Amino acid sequence: MKRFFVAIAALGLAAAVASAQDFNAAVDAFNAGAQALETNKVEALTQFRQALTLAQACEDAEAAELIGKCKEIIPGTILSIAKEQINEANYDAALATLAEAKAVATEYSAQEAIDEAATLVPNVLLRKGTTLLKAKDFASAVASFKEVVALTPEDGQAYLLLGQAQLQNGATDDAIAALGKASELGEEQAGKLLSTTYLKKGMGLLKAGKNAEAIEALETSNTYAESANAYKLIASAYTKSGKSAKAISAYKKYLEISPDAKDAADINFTIAATAQKSGDKATAKEYYAKLAGTKYAAQAEAQLKALK
């Protein structure tokens, strides 16, 4: 029997004449698979698998070589099908195909295909989650992003997206944990989201009369990104708690960050009046003096005379 060398060239396999009918059929199937690779990968995979089955029924050396070639090309062909599904945004099908690719590659000891499948899975899950997030299916997006961070725990973007989805899904505490991890991994946007999230949390606590907890949340907000609003709310919480000096300090920070705020005159008057009430005449005079030319000018002038 003439020796047959299996190789793909110009999408074909040149086969020598073989005496075994099964082997010839296996070669034909392999050739058909090679020709179909560019146009129909699903058909190509079917042909390669048929070639493998037929070759495994033979016992000579030529069949063993063909079996080896089939086992080399089948995992890669499955991966190619998965990539087409990814490009078509058919993510669930792609994930199932990647699982198949990994299983077949493991069976055939094709380490390169195993590694590629493992790399593609979190990428597909990330794309799926992002699509679900845009579609406002927040619960499903959360589930998808959780799978990503389980597979790639150092992926800051995945934690960022997970936190965003959890915020939209109403899971604030979970979102804070995810965004905190994203921030640790260098995602700057996570810090801004954390600042906003703690600000909103502080507002809710303040409305609920939980002043100490509100202050803690608002101060945490400022650790990620300082905001005038946070300082204004902190001042309000301290005022309600009877801590005038700390309230004044927070109001001053508010004006420092937002000196041209529309309510600047209101805040200056509040500082002056609070300081006067607590016996801090110097601060009271300083801030009453800032009110010349404002709607509080007459009141401020009267209080300055009284303080003298």
Phi and psi in degrees as GROMACS dihedral restraints (atoms count N, CA, C in turn):
[ dihedral_restraints ]
;  ai    aj    ak    al  type     phi  dphi    fc
    3     4     5     6     1   -71.3    20    10
    4     5     6     7     1   141.4    20    10
    6     7     8     9     1   -74.2    20    10
    7     8     9    10     1   139.2    20    10
    9    10    11    12     1  -112.8    20    10
   10    11    12    13     1   125.8    20    10
   12    13    14    15     1  -104.1    20    10
   13    14    15    16     1   117.9    20    10
   15    16    17    18     1   -85.8    20    10
   16    17    18    19     1   128.1    20    10
   18    19    20    21     1  -160.6    20    10
   19    20    21    22     1   145.4    20    10
   21    22    23    24     1   -93.2    20    10
   22    23    24    25     1   123.4    20    10
   24    25    26    27     1  -146.3    20    10
   25    26    27    28     1   129.5    20    10
   27    28    29    30     1    50.5    20    10
   28    29    30    31     1    42.5    20    10
   30    31    32    33     1    58.8    20    10
   31    32    33    34     1    36.8    20    10
   33    34    35    36     1  -151.0    20    10
   34    35    36    37     1   168.4    20    10
   36    37    38    39     1  -128.5    20    10
   37    38    39    40     1   117.3    20    10
   39    40    41    42     1   -81.0    20    10
   40    41    42    43     1   115.5    20    10
   42    43    44    45     1  -110.1    20    10
   43    44    45    46     1   138.8    20    10
   45    46    47    48     1   -82.3    20    10
   46    47    48    49     1   162.2    20    10
   48    49    50    51     1   -66.9    20    10
   49    50    51    52     1   127.2    20    10
   51    52    53    54     1  -120.5    20    10
   52    53    54    55     1   146.8    20    10
   54    55    56    57     1   -79.3    20    10
   55    56    57    58     1   -28.2    20    10
   57    58    59    60     1   -81.3    20    10
   58    59    60    61     1   127.0    20    10
   60    61    62    63     1   -63.3    20    10
   61    62    63    64     1   -40.1    20    10
   63    64    65    66     1   -62.3    20    10
   64    65    66    67     1   -37.9    20    10
   66    67    68    69     1   -67.9    20    10
   67    68    69    70     1   -41.6    20    10
   69    70    71    72     1   -61.4    20    10
   70    71    72    73     1   -40.7    20    10
   72    73    74    75     1   -65.1    20    10
   73    74    75    76     1   -37.7    20    10
   75    76    77    78     1   -63.5    20    10
   76    77    78    79     1   -41.8    20    10
   78    79    80    81     1   -63.8    20    10
   79    80    81    82     1   -43.9    20    10
   81    82    83    84     1   -60.6    20    10
   82    83    84    85     1   -42.5    20    10
   84    85    86    87     1   -64.4    20    10
   85    86    87    88     1   -40.6    20    10
   87    88    89    90     1   -64.0    20    10
   88    89    90    91     1   -43.0    20    10
   90    91    92    93     1   -60.8    20    10
   91    92    93    94     1   -42.7    20    10
   93    94    95    96     1   -62.8    20    10
   94    95    96    97     1   -38.6    20    10
   96    97    98    99     1   -64.5    20    10
   97    98    99   100     1   -43.4    20    10
   99   100   101   102     1   -62.3    20    10
  100   101   102   103     1   -39.3    20    10
  102   103   104   105     1   -70.2    20    10
  103   104   105   106     1   -29.4    20    10
  105   106   107   108     1   -83.8    20    10
  106   107   108   109     1   -10.9    20    10
  108   109   110   111     1   -55.8    20    10
  109   110   111   112     1   -39.4    20    10
  111   112   113   114     1   -79.2    20    10
  112   113   114   115     1   -24.3    20    10
  114   115   116   117     1  -111.6    20    10
  115   116   117   118     1   -30.5    20    10
  117   118   119   120     1  -151.6    20    10
  118   119   120   121     1    90.2    20    10
  120   121   122   123     1   -68.7    20    10
  121   122   123   124     1   -29.7    20    10
  123   124   125   126     1   -64.8    20    10
  124   125   126   127     1   -43.3    20    10
  126   127   128   129     1   -65.6    20    10
  127   128   129   130     1   -39.2    20    10
  129   130   131   132     1   -60.3    20    10
  130   131   132   133     1   -43.7    20    10
  132   133   134   135     1   -62.0    20    10
  133   134   135   136     1   -42.0    20    10
  135   136   137   138     1   -59.2    20    10
  136   137   138   139     1   -44.0    20    10
  138   139   140   141     1   -67.5    20    10
  139   140   141   142     1   -41.1    20    10
  141   142   143   144     1   -64.3    20    10
  142   143   144   145     1   -39.8    20    10
  144   145   146   147     1   -67.1    20    10
  145   146   147   148     1   -37.2    20    10
  147   148   149   150     1   -65.6    20    10
  148   149   150   151     1   -41.5    20    10
  150   151   152   153     1   -60.8    20    10
  151   152   153   154     1   -41.0    20    10
  153   154   155   156     1   -63.6    20    10
  154   155   156   157     1   -45.5    20    10
  156   157   158   159     1   -61.5    20    10
  157   158   159   160     1   -44.8    20    10
  159   160   161   162     1   -66.3    20    10
  160   161   162   163     1   -41.6    20    10
  162   163   164   165     1   -66.2    20    10
  163   164   165   166     1   -34.7    20    10
  165   166   167   168     1   -68.3    20    10
  166   167   168   169     1   -16.8    20    10
  168   169   170   171     1   -82.1    20    10
  169   170   171   172     1   -12.9    20    10
  171   172   173   174     1   -93.7    20    10
  172   173   174   175     1   163.4    20    10
  174   175   176   177     1  -123.0    20    10
  175   176   177   178     1    -3.3    20    10
  177   178   179   180     1   -87.2    20    10
  178   179   180   181     1   174.5    20    10
  180   181   182   183     1   -66.3    20    10
  181   182   183   184     1   -35.3    20    10
  183   184   185   186     1   -61.3    20    10
  184   185   186   187     1   -39.6    20    10
  186   187   188   189     1   -65.2    20    10
  187   188   189   190     1   -39.2    20    10
  189   190   191   192     1   -61.9    20    10
  190   191   192   193     1   -38.0    20    10
  192   193   194   195     1   -67.8    20    10
  193   194   195   196     1   -40.9    20    10
  195   196   197   198     1   -66.0    20    10
  196   197   198   199     1   -38.7    20    10
  198   199   200   201     1   -58.4    20    10
  199   200   201   202     1   -44.3    20    10
  201   202   203   204     1   -61.6    20    10
  202   203   204   205     1   -41.9    20    10
  204   205   206   207     1   -65.4    20    10
  205   206   207   208     1   -39.7    20    10
  207   208   209   210     1   -61.2    20    10
  208   209   210   211     1   -43.5    20    10
  210   211   212   213     1   -69.9    20    10
  211   212   213   214     1   -22.9    20    10
  213   214   215   216     1   -75.5    20    10
  214   215   216   217     1   -40.5    20    10
  216   217   218   219     1   -89.8    20    10
  217   218   219   220     1   -25.2    20    10
  219   220   221   222     1   -63.4    20    10
  220   221   222   223     1   -49.0    20    10
  222   223   224   225     1   -59.1    20    10
  223   224   225   226     1   -40.8    20    10
  225   226   227   228     1   -66.5    20    10
  226   227   228   229     1   -34.6    20    10
  228   229   230   231     1   -67.3    20    10
  229   230   231   232     1   -40.6    20    10
  231   232   233   234     1   -62.6    20    10
  232   233   234   235     1   -41.2    20    10
  234   235   236   237     1   -62.3    20    10
  235   236   237   238     1   -38.1    20    10
  237   238   239   240     1   -63.9    20    10
  238   239   240   241     1   -37.7    20    10
  240   241   242   243     1   -64.0    20    10
  241   242   243   244     1   -43.0    20    10
  243   244   245   246     1   -60.8    20    10
  244   245   246   247     1   -40.9    20    10
  246   247   248   249     1   -64.4    20    10
  247   248   249   250     1   -38.3    20    10
  249   250   251   252     1   -63.7    20    10
  250   251   252   253     1   -40.1    20    10
  252   253   254   255     1   -65.4    20    10
  253   254   255   256     1   -36.9    20    10
  255   256   257   258     1   -63.5    20    10
  256   257   258   259     1   -45.9    20    10
  258   259   260   261     1   -63.0    20    10
  259   260   261   262     1   -27.0    20    10
  261   262   263   264     1   -88.9    20    10
  262   263   264   265     1     4.3    20    10
  264   265   266   267     1    62.1    20    10
  265   266   267   268     1    26.1    20    10
  267   268   269   270     1   -94.6    20    10
  268   269   270   271     1    72.3    20    10
  270   271   272   273     1   -70.0    20    10
  271   272   273   274     1   -38.4    20    10
  273   274   275   276     1   -64.8    20    10
  274   275   276   277     1   -42.2    20    10
  276   277   278   279     1   -64.1    20    10
  277   278   279   280     1   -40.0    20    10
  279   280   281   282     1   -62.7    20    10
  280   281   282   283     1   -40.4    20    10
  282   283   284   285     1   -65.0    20    10
  283   284   285   286     1   -39.2    20    10
  285   286   287   288     1   -66.4    20    10
  286   287   288   289     1   -40.2    20    10
  288   289   290   291     1   -67.3    20    10
  289   290   291   292     1   -39.0    20    10
  291   292   293   294     1   -65.3    20    10
  292   293   294   295     1   -36.6    20    10
  294   295   296   297     1   -63.6    20    10
  295   296   297   298     1   -40.4    20    10
  297   298   299   300     1   -64.8    20    10
  298   299   300   301     1   -42.7    20    10
  300   301   302   303     1   -60.3    20    10
  301   302   303   304     1   -42.8    20    10
  303   304   305   306     1   -64.6    20    10
  304   305   306   307     1   -42.2    20    10
  306   307   308   309     1   -64.3    20    10
  307   308   309   310     1   -44.8    20    10
  309   310   311   312     1   -67.6    20    10
  310   311   312   313     1   -42.8    20    10
  312   313   314   315     1   -63.0    20    10
  313   314   315   316     1   -36.8    20    10
  315   316   317   318     1   -65.7    20    10
  316   317   318   319     1   -42.8    20    10
  318   319   320   321     1   -62.2    20    10
  319   320   321   322     1   -36.7    20    10
  321   322   323   324     1   -95.6    20    10
  322   323   324   325     1     4.7    20    10
  324   325   326   327     1    58.6    20    10
  325   326   327   328     1    40.0    20    10
  327   328   329   330     1   -96.8    20    10
  328   329   330   331     1    84.5    20    10
  330   331   332   333     1   -62.3    20    10
  331   332   333   334     1   -37.2    20    10
  333   334   335   336     1   -61.7    20    10
  334   335   336   337     1   -41.5    20    10
  336   337   338   339     1   -69.4    20    10
  337   338   339   340     1   -36.2    20    10
  339   340   341   342     1   -60.7    20    10
  340   341   342   343     1   -46.1    20    10
  342   343   344   345     1   -65.1    20    10
  343   344   345   346     1   -40.9    20    10
  345   346   347   348     1   -66.9    20    10
  346   347   348   349     1   -40.9    20    10
  348   349   350   351     1   -61.9    20    10
  349   350   351   352     1   -42.0    20    10
  351   352   353   354     1   -64.0    20    10
  352   353   354   355     1   -33.7    20    10
  354   355   356   357     1   -73.6    20    10
  355   356   357   358     1   -36.0    20    10
  357   358   359   360     1   -74.2    20    10
  358   359   360   361     1   -31.8    20    10
  360   361   362   363     1   -56.7    20    10
  361   362   363   364     1   -54.0    20    10
  363   364   365   366     1   -63.0    20    10
  364   365   366   367     1   -31.3    20    10
  366   367   368   369     1   -63.6    20    10
  367   368   369   370     1   -42.6    20    10
  369   370   371   372     1   -65.8    20    10
  370   371   372   373     1   -43.2    20    10
  372   373   374   375     1   -62.9    20    10
  373   374   375   376     1   -37.0    20    10
  375   376   377   378     1   -65.8    20    10
  376   377   378   379     1   -43.8    20    10
  378   379   380   381     1   -64.3    20    10
  379   380   381   382     1   -42.1    20    10
  381   382   383   384     1   -61.4    20    10
  382   383   384   385     1   -46.7    20    10
  384   385   386   387     1   -61.8    20    10
  385   386   387   388     1   -41.1    20    10
  387   388   389   390     1   -63.5    20    10
  388   389   390   391     1   -40.8    20    10
  390   391   392   393     1   -63.5    20    10
  391   392   393   394     1   -42.3    20    10
  393   394   395   396     1   -66.6    20    10
  394   395   396   397     1   -36.6    20    10
  396   397   398   399     1   -63.7    20    10
  397   398   399   400     1   -43.3    20    10
  399   400   401   402     1   -65.8    20    10
  400   401   402   403     1   -31.2    20    10
  402   403   404   405     1   -83.1    20    10
  403   404   405   406     1     0.7    20    10
  405   406   407   408     1    65.3    20    10
  406   407   408   409     1    25.6    20    10
  408   409   410   411     1   -93.7    20    10
  409   410   411   412     1    75.4    20    10
  411   412   413   414     1   -67.0    20    10
  412   413   414   415     1   -39.0    20    10
  414   415   416   417     1   -62.6    20    10
  415   416   417   418     1   -43.9    20    10
  417   418   419   420     1   -68.7    20    10
  418   419   420   421     1   -36.4    20    10
  420   421   422   423     1   -62.8    20    10
  421   422   423   424     1   -43.3    20    10
  423   424   425   426     1   -58.0    20    10
  424   425   426   427     1   -45.4    20    10
  426   427   428   429     1   -61.3    20    10
  427   428   429   430     1   -41.3    20    10
  429   430   431   432     1   -66.6    20    10
  430   431   432   433     1   -45.6    20    10
  432   433   434   435     1   -67.1    20    10
  433   434   435   436     1   -32.0    20    10
  435   436   437   438     1   -62.9    20    10
  436   437   438   439     1   -37.3    20    10
  438   439   440   441     1   -65.1    20    10
  439   440   441   442     1   -37.4    20    10
  441   442   443   444     1   -63.5    20    10
  442   443   444   445     1   -49.4    20    10
  444   445   446   447     1   -69.1    20    10
  445   446   447   448     1   -24.9    20    10
  447   448   449   450     1   -68.9    20    10
  448   449   450   451     1   -34.6    20    10
  450   451   452   453     1   -84.8    20    10
  451   452   453   454     1   -34.5    20    10
  453   454   455   456     1  -131.3    20    10
  454   455   456   457     1    77.7    20    10
  456   457   458   459     1   -66.5    20    10
  457   458   459   460     1    -5.8    20    10
  459   460   461   462     1  -106.0    20    10
  460   461   462   463     1    15.5    20    10
  462   463   464   465     1   -90.2    20    10
  463   464   465   466     1    97.3    20    10
  465   466   467   468     1   -62.4    20    10
  466   467   468   469     1   -37.2    20    10
  468   469   470   471     1   -64.0    20    10
  469   470   471   472     1   -38.5    20    10
  471   472   473   474     1   -64.0    20    10
  472   473   474   475     1   -41.5    20    10
  474   475   476   477     1   -65.1    20    10
  475   476   477   478     1   -38.2    20    10
  477   478   479   480     1   -61.4    20    10
  478   479   480   481     1   -47.6    20    10
  480   481   482   483     1   -67.0    20    10
  481   482   483   484     1   -37.2    20    10
  483   484   485   486     1   -61.0    20    10
  484   485   486   487     1   -45.6    20    10
  486   487   488   489     1   -61.4    20    10
  487   488   489   490     1   -41.2    20    10
  489   490   491   492     1   -63.4    20    10
  490   491   492   493     1   -43.2    20    10
  492   493   494   495     1   -65.4    20    10
  493   494   495   496     1   -39.9    20    10
  495   496   497   498     1   -67.3    20    10
  496   497   498   499     1   -36.8    20    10
  498   499   500   501     1   -60.5    20    10
  499   500   501   502     1   -46.0    20    10
  501   502   503   504     1   -66.4    20    10
  502   503   504   505     1   -27.3    20    10
  504   505   506   507     1   -88.6    20    10
  505   506   507   508     1     1.2    20    10
  507   508   509   510     1    84.0    20    10
  508   509   510   511     1     9.9    20    10
  510   511   512   513     1   -98.1    20    10
  511   512   513   514     1    74.1    20    10
  513   514   515   516     1   -62.2    20    10
  514   515   516   517     1   -46.8    20    10
  516   517   518   519     1   -63.6    20    10
  517   518   519   520     1   -40.6    20    10
  519   520   521   522     1   -64.3    20    10
  520   521   522   523     1   -39.9    20    10
  522   523   524   525     1   -63.2    20    10
  523   524   525   526     1   -41.1    20    10
  525   526   527   528     1   -60.9    20    10
  526   527   528   529     1   -41.2    20    10
  528   529   530   531     1   -64.5    20    10
  529   530   531   532     1   -44.0    20    10
  531   532   533   534     1   -67.5    20    10
  532   533   534   535     1   -43.4    20    10
  534   535   536   537     1   -67.7    20    10
  535   536   537   538     1   -33.9    20    10
  537   538   539   540     1   -61.5    20    10
  538   539   540   541     1   -40.9    20    10
  540   541   542   543     1   -67.1    20    10
  541   542   543   544     1   -41.0    20    10
  543   544   545   546     1   -61.4    20    10
  544   545   546   547     1   -40.5    20    10
  546   547   548   549     1   -64.0    20    10
  547   548   549   550     1   -41.7    20    10
  549   550   551   552     1   -59.6    20    10
  550   551   552   553     1   -32.7    20    10
  552   553   554   555     1   -89.9    20    10
  553   554   555   556     1    11.0    20    10
  555   556   557   558     1    94.5    20    10
  556   557   558   559     1    11.0    20    10
  558   559   560   561     1   -84.0    20    10
  559   560   561   562     1   105.0    20    10
  561   562   563   564     1   -62.7    20    10
  562   563   564   565     1   -36.2    20    10
  564   565   566   567     1   -62.4    20    10
  565   566   567   568     1   -28.1    20    10
  567   568   569   570     1   -62.8    20    10
  568   569   570   571     1   -38.9    20    10
  570   571   572   573     1   -62.6    20    10
  571   572   573   574     1   -41.4    20    10
  573   574   575   576     1   -65.1    20    10
  574   575   576   577     1   -40.8    20    10
  576   577   578   579     1   -67.2    20    10
  577   578   579   580     1   -37.7    20    10
  579   580   581   582     1   -64.6    20    10
  580   581   582   583     1   -41.2    20    10
  582   583   584   585     1   -59.5    20    10
  583   584   585   586     1   -47.2    20    10
  585   586   587   588     1   -64.9    20    10
  586   587   588   589     1   -40.2    20    10
  588   589   590   591     1   -65.0    20    10
  589   590   591   592     1   -45.2    20    10
  591   592   593   594     1   -67.5    20    10
  592   593   594   595     1   -32.7    20    10
  594   595   596   597     1   -62.0    20    10
  595   596   597   598     1   -48.1    20    10
  597   598   599   600     1   -64.7    20    10
  598   599   600   601     1   -38.0    20    10
  600   601   602   603     1   -63.7    20    10
  601   602   603   604     1   -43.2    20    10
  603   604   605   606     1   -62.2    20    10
  604   605   606   607     1   -39.9    20    10
  606   607   608   609     1   -61.4    20    10
  607   608   609   610     1   -43.2    20    10
  609   610   611   612     1   -63.9    20    10
  610   611   612   613     1   -41.9    20    10
  612   613   614   615     1   -66.6    20    10
  613   614   615   616     1   -37.0    20    10
  615   616   617   618     1   -64.8    20    10
  616   617   618   619     1   -42.7    20    10
  618   619   620   621     1   -63.8    20    10
  619   620   621   622     1   -30.5    20    10
  621   622   623   624     1   -83.0    20    10
  622   623   624   625     1     0.5    20    10
  624   625   626   627     1    80.2    20    10
  625   626   627   628     1    12.2    20    10
  627   628   629   630     1   -94.9    20    10
  628   629   630   631     1    76.0    20    10
  630   631   632   633     1   -64.1    20    10
  631   632   633   634     1   -45.1    20    10
  633   634   635   636     1   -62.9    20    10
  634   635   636   637     1   -43.9    20    10
  636   637   638   639     1   -67.7    20    10
  637   638   639   640     1   -35.5    20    10
  639   640   641   642     1   -63.8    20    10
  640   641   642   643     1   -44.3    20    10
  642   643   644   645     1   -60.7    20    10
  643   644   645   646     1   -42.7    20    10
  645   646   647   648     1   -61.0    20    10
  646   647   648   649     1   -45.4    20    10
  648   649   650   651     1   -64.8    20    10
  649   650   651   652     1   -42.2    20    10
  651   652   653   654     1   -69.0    20    10
  652   653   654   655     1   -37.3    20    10
  654   655   656   657     1   -67.6    20    10
  655   656   657   658     1   -35.3    20    10
  657   658   659   660     1   -65.0    20    10
  658   659   660   661     1   -39.5    20    10
  660   661   662   663     1   -54.7    20    10
  661   662   663   664     1   -42.9    20    10
  663   664   665   666     1   -70.6    20    10
  664   665   666   667     1   -20.6    20    10
  666   667   668   669     1   -70.2    20    10
  667   668   669   670     1   -26.2    20    10
  669   670   671   672     1   -90.3    20    10
  670   671   672   673     1   -40.4    20    10
  672   673   674   675     1  -162.6    20    10
  673   674   675   676     1   114.9    20    10
  675   676   677   678     1   -64.4    20    10
  676   677   678   679     1   139.7    20    10
  678   679   680   681     1  -140.9    20    10
  679   680   681   682     1   145.5    20    10
  681   682   683   684     1   -61.3    20    10
  682   683   684   685     1   -40.7    20    10
  684   685   686   687     1   -59.7    20    10
  685   686   687   688     1   -39.6    20    10
  687   688   689   690     1   -62.1    20    10
  688   689   690   691     1   -44.4    20    10
  690   691   692   693     1   -65.8    20    10
  691   692   693   694     1   -36.2    20    10
  693   694   695   696     1   -65.0    20    10
  694   695   696   697     1   -41.2    20    10
  696   697   698   699     1   -69.6    20    10
  697   698   699   700     1   -36.5    20    10
  699   700   701   702     1   -62.2    20    10
  700   701   702   703     1   -43.4    20    10
  702   703   704   705     1   -60.6    20    10
  703   704   705   706     1   -41.9    20    10
  705   706   707   708     1   -62.9    20    10
  706   707   708   709     1   -42.0    20    10
  708   709   710   711     1   -65.1    20    10
  709   710   711   712     1   -41.2    20    10
  711   712   713   714     1   -66.6    20    10
  712   713   714   715     1   -38.3    20    10
  714   715   716   717     1   -61.0    20    10
  715   716   717   718     1   -45.4    20    10
  717   718   719   720     1   -65.1    20    10
  718   719   720   721     1   -25.3    20    10
  720   721   722   723     1   -89.9    20    10
  721   722   723   724     1    -0.6    20    10
  723   724   725   726     1    77.7    20    10
  724   725   726   727     1    21.0    20    10
  726   727   728   729     1  -106.9    20    10
  727   728   729   730     1    81.9    20    10
  729   730   731   732     1   -62.7    20    10
  730   731   732   733     1   -45.3    20    10
  732   733   734   735     1   -60.9    20    10
  733   734   735   736     1   -42.4    20    10
  735   736   737   738     1   -71.2    20    10
  736   737   738   739     1   -33.9    20    10
  738   739   740   741     1   -63.5    20    10
  739   740   741   742     1   -45.6    20    10
  741   742   743   744     1   -60.6    20    10
  742   743   744   745     1   -42.9    20    10
  744   745   746   747     1   -59.9    20    10
  745   746   747   748     1   -42.0    20    10
  747   748   749   750     1   -68.1    20    10
  748   749   750   751     1   -39.8    20    10
  750   751   752   753     1   -62.7    20    10
  751   752   753   754     1   -39.2    20    10
  753   754   755   756     1   -61.5    20    10
  754   755   756   757     1   -40.4    20    10
  756   757   758   759     1   -64.4    20    10
  757   758   759   760     1   -37.7    20    10
  759   760   761   762     1   -58.4    20    10
  760   761   762   763     1   -48.0    20    10
  762   763   764   765     1   -70.5    20    10
  763   764   765   766     1   -30.0    20    10
  765   766   767   768     1   -65.2    20    10
  766   767   768   769     1   -41.3    20    10
  768   769   770   771     1   -78.3    20    10
  769   770   771   772     1   -36.2    20    10
  771   772   773   774     1  -128.7    20    10
  772   773   774   775     1    69.2    20    10
  774   775   776   777     1   -65.2    20    10
  775   776   777   778     1   -23.6    20    10
  777   778   779   780     1  -102.3    20    10
  778   779   780   781     1    21.8    20    10
  780   781   782   783     1   -59.3    20    10
  781   782   783   784     1   147.0    20    10
  783   784   785   786     1   -61.5    20    10
  784   785   786   787     1   -29.2    20    10
  786   787   788   789     1  -100.3    20    10
  787   788   789   790     1    22.5    20    10
  789   790   791   792     1   -57.4    20    10
  790   791   792   793     1   -41.8    20    10
  792   793   794   795     1   -64.2    20    10
  793   794   795   796     1   -40.6    20    10
  795   796   797   798     1   -60.9    20    10
  796   797   798   799     1   -42.1    20    10
  798   799   800   801     1   -69.7    20    10
  799   800   801   802     1   -42.2    20    10
  801   802   803   804     1   -59.3    20    10
  802   803   804   805     1   -42.6    20    10
  804   805   806   807     1   -65.5    20    10
  805   806   807   808     1   -39.8    20    10
  807   808   809   810     1   -62.9    20    10
  808   809   810   811     1   -42.6    20    10
  810   811   812   813     1   -61.7    20    10
  811   812   813   814     1   -47.5    20    10
  813   814   815   816     1   -60.9    20    10
  814   815   816   817     1   -47.6    20    10
  816   817   818   819     1   -66.4    20    10
  817   818   819   820     1   -40.4    20    10
  819   820   821   822     1   -64.6    20    10
  820   821   822   823     1   -43.5    20    10
  822   823   824   825     1   -64.3    20    10
  823   824   825   826     1   -42.8    20    10
  825   826   827   828     1   -60.9    20    10
  826   827   828   829     1   -43.5    20    10
  828   829   830   831     1   -66.2    20    10
  829   830   831   832     1   -32.3    20    10
  831   832   833   834     1   -90.0    20    10
  832   833   834   835     1     1.0    20    10
  834   835   836   837     1    91.1    20    10
  835   836   837   838     1     7.8    20    10
  837   838   839   840     1   -91.4    20    10
  838   839   840   841     1    81.6    20    10
  840   841   842   843     1   -65.4    20    10
  841   842   843   844     1   -36.9    20    10
  843   844   845   846     1   -61.5    20    10
  844   845   846   847     1   -47.4    20    10
  846   847   848   849     1   -66.5    20    10
  847   848   849   850     1   -39.7    20    10
  849   850   851   852     1   -59.0    20    10
  850   851   852   853     1   -47.9    20    10
  852   853   854   855     1   -62.0    20    10
  853   854   855   856     1   -44.2    20    10
  855   856   857   858     1   -57.6    20    10
  856   857   858   859     1   -44.4    20    10
  858   859   860   861     1   -85.3    20    10
  859   860   861   862     1   -26.3    20    10
  861   862   863   864     1   -65.6    20    10
  862   863   864   865     1   -35.8    20    10
  864   865   866   867     1   -65.5    20    10
  865   866   867   868     1   -25.0    20    10
  867   868   869   870     1   -76.1    20    10
  868   869   870   871     1    -8.1    20    10
  870   871   872   873     1   -95.5    20    10
  871   872   873   874     1     5.6    20    10
  873   874   875   876     1   -60.6    20    10
  874   875   876   877     1   133.4    20    10
  876   877   878   879     1    83.9    20    10
  877   878   879   880     1     4.7    20    10
  879   880   881   882     1  -108.7    20    10
  880   881   882   883     1   177.6    20    10
  882   883   884   885     1   -65.3    20    10
  883   884   885   886     1   -14.9    20    10
  885   886   887   888     1   -98.0    20    10
  886   887   888   889     1     8.6    20    10
  888   889   890   891     1   -56.3    20    10
  889   890   891   892     1   -47.9    20    10
  891   892   893   894     1   -64.8    20    10
  892   893   894   895     1   -45.6    20    10
  894   895   896   897     1   -63.0    20    10
  895   896   897   898     1   -42.2    20    10
  897   898   899   900     1   -63.8    20    10
  898   899   900   901     1   -43.3    20    10
  900   901   902   903     1   -62.4    20    10
  901   902   903   904     1   -40.5    20    10
  903   904   905   906     1   -64.4    20    10
  904   905   906   907     1   -41.1    20    10
  906   907   908   909     1   -70.8    20    10
  907   908   909   910     1   -33.9    20    10
  909   910   911   912     1   -64.4    20    10
  910   911   912   913     1   -40.0    20    10
  912   913   914   915     1   -63.6    20    10
  913   914   915   916     1   -40.8    20    10
  915   916   917   918     1   -66.1    20    10
  916   917   918   919     1   -36.5    20    10
  918   919   920   921     1   -71.2    20    10
  919   920   921   922     1   -27.6    20    10
